[in-house]
Amino acid sequence: MTTEPAPVPPPPAAGPLVARTVALEDPGALLSLLPGHVSPEAISSWVRRGEGLVGWGRALVFEAGGPQRFAAAQEWWREVVSRAVVRDDVLLPGTGPVCFGSIAFADDSPAGASLVVPEVVLGHRGSHFWLTTITQGSSLPAVLTPGPGEPPAAPREVAFADGALSGAQWGGAVAEAVSRIAAGEMDKVVLARDLEVDATDPIDPRWLLQRLAERYDNTWVFAVDGLLGATPEMLVRLEKGLVTSRVLAGTIRRTGDDEHDLALAASLARSSKDLEEHEYAVRSVADALEPHCTSMNVPEAPFVLHLTNVMHLATDVAGVLADGTTSLGLAASLHPSAAVCGTPTPVAAQAIAELEHMDRGRYAGPVGWMDASGDGEWGIALRCGAFDPDDARRLRLFAGCGIVAGSDPDAELAESDAKFVPMRDALEAL
């Protein structure tokens, strides 16, 4: 992406943002507090193991497209919070005014960038719980009493169909990518595929979020402007000057047999193909963060991260922020990483455009939240689906795999099927 400065968007016409944060007694599980009868676009979430943020409503929304979308979104948020009236009785990361965001993978995607400021935000961190109410005007918004929402109904008669490519066609795209790698055009490329979902009735996003949180508690369960899922990958976190990023690349499917899975984990940690893929991803993250950080720490070897359905090679990269970049600005510098694009990045991005035959939209782009100080958490939108903005009965699911010289098309197709499992399972009735 370009680093040229974007023009500062005009401030909201309806007046400054007014935010009020108050402490709460434990109100219960965050996701259970989301109200029913709210459109998927009006539900926001960033929750892991019960902690995080949820929100609903749309006090402010910002959208931008093209190569400048990151910079335009960051400048818009800076302008909004510079004019905001804030009363914050809690003073923790994620209190006060907060925006949730998701950014398209490609510069030319119609999905662009979307920042949503909810009307209501509930937060949980350690022993602290809080409520933020947000509006525009000249007076503090009222304090609400949160309570459990109406239980969500299970999706009915869900059908899945191939998206842009069938499994066989996508396997052919993988074979073509391997041929290009063998010819020396690139070292790695990440190829994604999609599935179309149709249900009889509108799908309640709360059902999906609650199922994902129950089954994949080691992931960040997110929802932003109609995009939702459970990502295991923290692209970047910024908190009080500390920058951290978790890199995942290299995957093997779990069997459910603990002893066998331990043996598979050991084989993953020794796999030259997966270690090569992981090394590319770690190098790209460290190189992107280095201009913004001091005291960088990059472990020499990855560890194996165990998730419910798969295992990944993982590395945590850390540093100390050396400039005034926001968490979204750091996410911009990291996107697209080798973990979701490939190396060299321009060549891999061109191969993606030629071989996938679809617009990824906001799949594999940054997704997360940011507070008024610029601190926040941005993951990569993986294991996810996007609601059709005109029909809540329809979703597109996405999954992708890293392709390197040793990749086998059949094995990659099986890996992509494994990555569809979280969203497919969440769409099933209990």
C-alpha positions as CSV (number, residue, x, y, z in Angstrom):
1,M,0.0,0.0,0.0
2,T,1.0,3.6,-0.5
3,T,2.4,5.7,2.3
4,E,1.3,9.0,0.8
5,P,-0.7,11.1,3.3
6,A,-4.4,11.2,2.8
7,P,-6.4,14.3,3.0
8,V,-8.2,14.8,6.4
9,P,-11.9,13.9,5.9
10,P,-14.3,16.5,7.0
11,P,-15.6,16.2,10.6
12,P,-19.1,14.8,11.1
13,A,-21.7,17.4,10.4
14,A,-24.0,16.5,13.3
15,G,-21.6,17.8,16.0
16,P,-18.8,16.3,18.1
17,L,-18.9,12.8,19.4
18,V,-20.0,12.5,23.0
19,A,-18.9,9.4,24.9
20,R,-19.6,8.4,28.5
21,T,-17.9,5.3,30.2
22,V,-19.0,4.0,33.6
23,A,-17.9,1.0,35.6
24,L,-20.2,-2.0,35.9
25,E,-20.7,-4.9,38.2
26,D,-20.3,-8.2,36.2
27,P,-23.2,-8.1,33.7
28,G,-22.6,-11.6,32.4
29,A,-21.1,-12.9,29.2
30,L,-20.5,-10.1,26.7
31,L,-21.9,-11.9,23.7
32,S,-25.1,-12.8,25.6
33,L,-25.8,-9.1,26.1
34,L,-26.1,-8.3,22.4
35,P,-29.7,-7.4,21.6
36,G,-31.9,-9.2,19.1
37,H,-33.5,-7.8,16.0
38,V,-30.4,-5.9,15.1
39,S,-29.0,-6.1,11.6
40,P,-25.6,-7.9,11.1
41,E,-24.0,-4.5,10.1
42,A,-25.0,-3.0,13.5
43,I,-23.4,-5.8,15.6
44,S,-19.7,-5.3,16.7
45,S,-17.5,-7.8,18.6
46,W,-13.9,-8.5,19.6
47,V,-14.0,-11.2,22.3
48,R,-11.5,-13.9,23.4
49,R,-12.1,-16.2,26.4
50,G,-14.9,-13.9,27.6
51,E,-12.9,-10.7,27.6
52,G,-12.9,-7.9,25.1
53,L,-15.6,-5.6,23.6
54,V,-19.0,-5.9,22.1
55,G,-21.2,-3.1,20.7
56,W,-24.4,-2.3,18.8
57,G,-25.8,0.5,16.8
58,R,-24.0,2.9,14.5
59,A,-23.3,6.3,16.0
60,L,-20.8,7.1,13.3
61,V,-19.6,5.2,10.2
62,F,-16.7,5.9,7.9
63,E,-16.0,4.2,4.6
64,A,-13.1,4.7,2.1
65,G,-11.6,2.8,-0.8
66,G,-8.4,2.5,-2.8
67,P,-4.8,2.5,-1.8
68,Q,-5.4,5.5,0.7
69,R,-8.1,3.7,2.7
70,F,-5.9,3.0,5.8
71,A,-4.5,6.5,5.9
72,A,-8.0,8.1,5.3
73,A,-9.5,6.0,8.1
74,Q,-6.8,6.8,10.6
75,E,-7.0,10.5,9.9
76,W,-10.8,10.5,10.1
77,W,-10.6,8.8,13.5
78,R,-8.0,11.2,14.8
79,E,-10.2,14.1,13.7
80,V,-13.3,12.6,15.4
81,V,-11.5,12.0,18.8
82,S,-9.8,15.4,18.7
83,R,-13.3,17.0,18.8
84,A,-14.9,14.4,21.1
85,V,-16.4,15.2,24.5
86,V,-15.4,12.3,26.8
87,R,-16.3,11.4,30.3
88,D,-14.4,8.2,31.2
89,D,-14.6,6.8,34.8
90,V,-12.6,3.7,34.0
91,L,-9.5,4.8,32.0
92,L,-8.5,1.4,30.5
93,P,-7.6,0.4,26.9
94,G,-10.9,0.2,25.2
95,T,-12.8,2.7,27.3
96,G,-14.0,6.0,26.1
97,P,-14.9,6.3,22.4
98,V,-14.0,3.2,20.4
99,C,-14.3,2.3,16.7
100,F,-14.4,-1.2,15.2
101,G,-12.9,-1.6,11.8
102,S,-12.3,-3.9,8.9
103,I,-10.3,-3.2,5.8
104,A,-10.4,-4.8,2.4
105,F,-7.5,-7.1,1.4
106,A,-6.9,-5.5,-2.0
107,D,-6.5,-1.8,-3.0
108,D,-9.0,-2.1,-5.8
109,S,-11.7,-4.0,-3.8
110,P,-15.1,-2.3,-3.6
111,A,-15.2,-3.4,0.1
112,G,-12.7,-0.7,1.0
113,A,-12.3,0.3,4.6
114,S,-15.1,0.5,7.2
115,L,-15.0,2.0,10.7
116,V,-18.0,1.8,12.9
117,V,-18.5,3.7,16.1
118,P,-21.3,1.9,18.0
119,E,-23.9,3.6,20.1
120,V,-23.3,1.2,23.0
121,V,-20.1,-0.6,23.9
122,L,-19.7,-3.2,26.7
123,G,-16.2,-4.2,27.9
124,H,-14.6,-6.7,30.1
125,R,-10.9,-6.9,31.0
126,G,-9.7,-8.8,34.0
127,S,-11.8,-7.8,37.0
128,H,-13.1,-4.7,35.2
129,F,-16.4,-4.3,33.4
130,W,-17.7,-1.1,31.8
131,L,-20.4,0.5,29.6
132,T,-19.8,3.2,27.1
133,T,-22.6,5.1,25.5
134,I,-21.9,7.2,22.4
135,T,-23.8,9.8,20.6
136,Q,-23.5,13.1,18.7
137,G,-24.6,16.4,20.3
138,S,-23.9,18.6,23.3
139,S,-24.9,16.5,26.3
140,L,-23.7,13.3,27.8
141,P,-25.7,10.2,26.7
142,A,-27.8,8.3,29.3
143,V,-26.4,5.4,31.2
144,L,-28.1,2.1,30.3
145,T,-28.6,-1.0,32.3
146,P,-27.4,-4.0,30.2
147,G,-29.1,-7.3,30.4
148,P,-29.3,-10.5,28.4
149,G,-30.8,-10.2,25.0
150,E,-33.4,-12.5,23.5
151,P,-31.7,-15.9,22.8
152,P,-30.8,-16.2,19.1
153,A,-32.6,-18.7,16.9
154,A,-30.6,-21.4,15.1
155,P,-30.2,-21.0,11.3
156,R,-32.8,-23.1,9.3
157,E,-32.1,-25.2,6.3
158,V,-28.6,-24.0,5.6
159,A,-27.2,-25.0,2.2
160,F,-23.6,-24.7,1.0
161,A,-22.4,-24.3,-2.6
162,D,-19.1,-23.7,-4.4
163,G,-18.2,-20.0,-4.8
164,A,-16.0,-18.7,-7.6
165,L,-14.2,-22.0,-8.1
166,S,-15.1,-25.6,-7.4
167,G,-12.7,-27.7,-5.3
168,A,-11.2,-29.3,-8.4
169,Q,-10.8,-25.9,-10.1
170,W,-9.1,-24.5,-7.0
171,G,-6.8,-27.4,-6.9
172,G,-5.8,-26.5,-10.5
173,A,-5.0,-23.0,-9.3
174,V,-2.8,-24.4,-6.6
175,A,-1.0,-26.5,-9.2
176,E,-0.4,-23.5,-11.4
177,A,0.9,-21.6,-8.4
178,V,3.4,-24.4,-7.6
179,S,4.5,-24.2,-11.2
180,R,5.2,-20.5,-11.0
181,I,7.1,-21.0,-7.8
182,A,9.2,-23.8,-9.4
183,A,9.9,-21.3,-12.3
184,G,11.3,-18.8,-9.8
185,E,8.6,-16.2,-10.1
186,M,7.9,-16.2,-6.4
187,D,8.6,-18.0,-3.2
188,K,5.2,-18.3,-1.7
189,V,1.6,-17.3,-2.5
190,V,-1.6,-17.6,-0.4
191,L,-4.6,-18.8,-2.4
192,A,-8.1,-18.5,-1.0
193,R,-11.5,-20.0,-2.0
194,D,-15.1,-19.1,-1.0
195,L,-18.3,-21.0,-0.3
196,E,-21.8,-19.6,-0.8
197,V,-24.3,-20.0,2.1
198,D,-28.1,-19.8,1.8
199,A,-30.6,-20.3,4.7
200,T,-34.4,-20.3,4.8
201,D,-34.6,-17.3,7.2
202,P,-32.3,-14.4,8.1
203,I,-29.3,-15.7,10.0
204,D,-28.8,-14.2,13.5
205,P,-25.2,-13.0,13.8
206,R,-25.4,-13.6,17.6
207,W,-25.9,-17.3,17.0
208,L,-22.7,-17.5,15.0
209,L,-20.7,-15.4,17.5
210,Q,-21.8,-17.5,20.5
211,R,-21.1,-20.8,18.8
212,L,-17.7,-19.6,17.6
213,A,-16.8,-18.4,21.1
214,E,-17.9,-21.7,22.7
215,R,-15.9,-23.9,20.3
216,Y,-12.9,-21.8,19.6
217,D,-12.1,-20.0,22.8
218,N,-8.4,-19.4,21.8
219,T,-9.4,-17.2,18.9
220,W,-10.7,-13.6,18.7
221,V,-14.4,-13.7,17.8
222,F,-15.1,-10.6,15.8
223,A,-17.9,-8.8,14.0
224,V,-17.6,-5.6,12.1
225,D,-20.1,-4.2,9.6
226,G,-21.5,-7.6,8.5
227,L,-18.2,-9.4,8.6
228,L,-17.8,-12.0,11.4
229,G,-15.6,-14.9,12.3
230,A,-13.0,-16.3,14.7
231,T,-9.4,-15.4,13.9
232,P,-6.4,-17.1,15.6
233,E,-4.1,-14.5,14.3
234,M,-3.3,-11.2,16.1
235,L,-1.8,-9.0,13.3
236,V,-0.8,-6.3,15.8
237,R,-1.6,-5.0,19.3
238,L,-0.6,-1.6,20.6
239,E,-1.0,-0.9,24.3
240,K,0.8,1.9,26.1
241,G,3.8,1.8,23.7
242,L,4.2,-2.0,23.5
243,V,3.7,-3.5,20.0
244,T,3.1,-7.2,19.7
245,S,2.2,-9.4,16.7
246,R,1.5,-13.1,16.4
247,V,2.4,-14.8,13.2
248,L,0.7,-18.0,12.1
249,A,1.8,-19.9,9.0
250,G,2.1,-23.7,8.6
251,T,-1.0,-25.8,9.4
252,I,-2.0,-29.4,10.1
253,R,-5.4,-30.7,10.9
254,R,-6.2,-32.3,14.2
255,T,-7.6,-35.8,14.5
256,G,-9.2,-35.6,18.0
257,D,-6.9,-38.3,19.3
258,D,-4.6,-36.5,21.8
259,E,-1.6,-38.9,21.4
260,H,-1.8,-38.8,17.6
261,D,-2.2,-35.0,17.6
262,L,1.0,-34.7,19.7
263,A,2.8,-36.7,17.1
264,L,1.3,-34.5,14.3
265,A,2.5,-31.4,16.2
266,A,6.0,-32.8,16.3
267,S,5.9,-33.5,12.6
268,L,4.6,-30.0,11.9
269,A,7.5,-28.5,14.0
270,R,10.0,-30.5,11.8
271,S,8.3,-30.0,8.4
272,S,10.6,-28.2,6.0
273,K,7.7,-27.1,3.9
274,D,5.8,-25.5,6.8
275,L,9.0,-24.1,8.4
276,E,9.8,-22.4,5.1
277,E,6.3,-20.9,4.8
278,H,6.5,-19.8,8.5
279,E,9.9,-18.2,8.0
280,Y,8.7,-16.0,5.1
281,A,5.7,-14.8,7.2
282,V,7.8,-14.0,10.3
283,R,10.4,-12.1,8.2
284,S,7.7,-10.0,6.5
285,V,6.2,-9.0,9.9
286,A,9.5,-8.1,11.5
287,D,10.7,-6.1,8.5
288,A,7.4,-4.1,8.5
289,L,7.4,-3.3,12.2
290,E,11.1,-2.4,12.5
291,P,10.8,1.2,11.2
292,H,8.2,1.9,13.9
293,C,9.9,0.1,16.8
294,T,12.9,-0.2,19.0
295,S,14.0,-3.2,21.1
296,M,12.6,-5.7,18.6
297,N,12.3,-9.3,19.8
298,V,12.0,-12.0,17.2
299,P,12.2,-15.6,18.5
300,E,14.5,-18.0,16.6
301,A,12.0,-20.8,16.4
302,P,8.2,-21.1,16.3
303,F,6.0,-22.9,18.7
304,V,2.9,-25.0,17.9
305,L,-0.4,-23.4,18.6
306,H,-3.2,-25.9,19.3
307,L,-6.6,-24.8,18.2
308,T,-9.8,-26.9,18.3
309,N,-9.6,-28.2,14.7
310,V,-6.1,-27.4,13.5
311,M,-2.6,-26.7,14.8
312,H,-0.3,-23.9,13.5
313,L,3.3,-22.9,13.7
314,A,3.3,-19.6,15.7
315,T,5.8,-16.9,16.5
316,D,5.2,-13.8,18.7
317,V,7.1,-10.7,17.6
318,A,7.4,-7.7,20.0
319,G,8.8,-4.2,20.0
320,V,8.6,-0.8,21.7
321,L,6.8,1.9,19.7
322,A,9.3,4.6,18.5
323,D,6.9,7.0,16.7
324,G,3.3,8.2,17.0
325,T,1.8,5.6,14.8
326,T,-1.7,4.3,15.8
327,S,-2.6,0.6,16.0
328,L,-4.3,1.0,12.7
329,G,-1.2,2.6,11.2
330,L,0.8,-0.3,12.4
331,A,-1.7,-2.7,10.8
332,A,-1.4,-0.8,7.5
333,S,2.4,-1.2,7.6
334,L,2.0,-5.0,8.1
335,H,-0.7,-5.5,5.4
336,P,-0.5,-7.7,3.4
337,S,1.9,-9.9,5.3
338,A,3.4,-13.1,3.8
339,A,0.9,-15.1,5.9
340,V,-2.0,-13.9,3.8
341,C,-0.4,-12.8,0.5
342,G,3.0,-14.3,-0.1
343,T,6.5,-13.3,-1.1
344,P,7.6,-11.2,-3.0
345,T,4.4,-9.4,-2.1
346,P,3.8,-7.6,-5.4
347,V,4.3,-10.8,-7.4
348,A,2.2,-12.9,-5.0
349,A,-0.6,-10.3,-5.0
350,Q,-0.7,-10.4,-8.8
351,A,-0.9,-14.2,-8.8
352,I,-3.8,-14.0,-6.3
353,A,-5.7,-11.6,-8.7
354,E,-5.1,-14.0,-11.6
355,L,-5.7,-17.4,-9.9
356,E,-8.5,-16.9,-7.4
357,H,-11.1,-15.5,-9.8
358,M,-12.9,-13.6,-7.0
359,D,-12.8,-10.5,-4.9
360,R,-11.7,-11.4,-1.4
361,G,-13.5,-8.3,0.0
362,R,-12.5,-7.9,3.6
363,Y,-11.3,-11.5,4.0
364,A,-7.6,-11.6,5.0
365,G,-7.6,-7.9,5.7
366,P,-7.1,-6.3,9.2
367,V,-10.1,-6.4,11.6
368,G,-10.3,-5.1,15.1
369,W,-10.8,-2.0,17.2
370,M,-9.1,1.2,18.3
371,D,-9.6,3.7,21.1
372,A,-9.1,7.4,21.3
373,S,-5.4,7.1,22.1
374,G,-4.8,5.0,19.1
375,D,-4.2,1.8,21.1
376,G,-6.1,-1.2,19.9
377,E,-6.0,-4.7,18.6
378,W,-6.1,-5.7,14.9
379,G,-6.3,-9.3,13.8
380,I,-6.5,-10.8,10.3
381,A,-10.0,-11.6,9.1
382,L,-9.7,-15.4,8.8
383,R,-12.1,-18.2,9.5
384,C,-14.9,-15.8,8.6
385,G,-17.9,-15.0,6.5
386,A,-19.5,-11.8,5.1
387,F,-23.2,-11.2,5.2
388,D,-24.9,-10.2,1.9
389,P,-25.7,-6.5,2.8
390,D,-29.1,-6.9,1.0
391,D,-30.1,-10.4,2.3
392,A,-29.3,-11.7,5.8
393,R,-30.1,-15.2,4.7
394,R,-26.9,-15.3,2.6
395,L,-23.2,-15.4,3.6
396,R,-19.9,-15.9,1.8
397,L,-17.3,-18.0,3.7
398,F,-13.6,-17.8,3.0
399,A,-10.5,-20.0,3.6
400,G,-7.0,-19.9,2.3
401,C,-3.7,-21.8,2.3
402,G,-0.1,-20.9,1.9
403,I,1.4,-22.4,-1.2
404,V,5.2,-23.0,-1.5
405,A,7.4,-25.3,-3.6
406,G,6.5,-28.4,-1.7
407,S,2.7,-27.9,-1.8
408,D,0.4,-30.7,-3.0
409,P,-3.0,-29.6,-4.4
410,D,-5.0,-32.3,-2.8
411,A,-3.4,-31.7,0.6
412,E,-4.0,-27.9,0.3
413,L,-7.7,-28.6,-0.7
414,A,-8.1,-30.7,2.5
415,E,-6.4,-27.9,4.5
416,S,-8.8,-25.3,3.1
417,D,-11.8,-27.6,4.0
418,A,-10.5,-27.8,7.6
419,K,-10.4,-24.0,7.7
420,F,-14.0,-23.8,6.7
421,V,-15.0,-26.0,9.6
422,P,-15.4,-23.2,12.3
423,M,-18.0,-21.2,10.2
424,R,-19.7,-24.3,8.8
425,D,-20.1,-25.8,12.3
426,A,-21.4,-22.4,13.7
427,L,-24.1,-22.5,11.1
428,E,-25.5,-25.8,12.3
429,A,-28.2,-26.1,14.9
430,L,-27.2,-27.7,18.2
